[in-house]
Amino acid sequence: MASTSELACVYSALILSDDEVEITADKITALLKAAKVDYEPYWPNLFAKALAGRNIKDLITNVGSGAAAAPAAAAAGGGDATDAPAAEKEAEKEVEEEESDDDMGFGLFD
């Protein structure tokens, strides 16, 4: 479970994004102080660095869709976004192989 200060930073970043204001550590800190939230001083910097140059609205609308996985895979692997479908197919094959190992001739209720 996330700490109160971590959640407060998330909400601060969402507020800044909604107002179309650049997300910086100083602005997150200002919002936290205005809301009288106790927070660890490293959280605003972490959130500002993690969200620098990113469109928060796109992140929210693409949660779990896999659309964010292609750029992340390209950044991690050094390839381009077209390599992502091949990586997904390999992951599916691994899952199928793991599932086939489950049947070893006996069952839980045998």
Beta strands, then each sheet from edge to edge (+ up, - down):
end
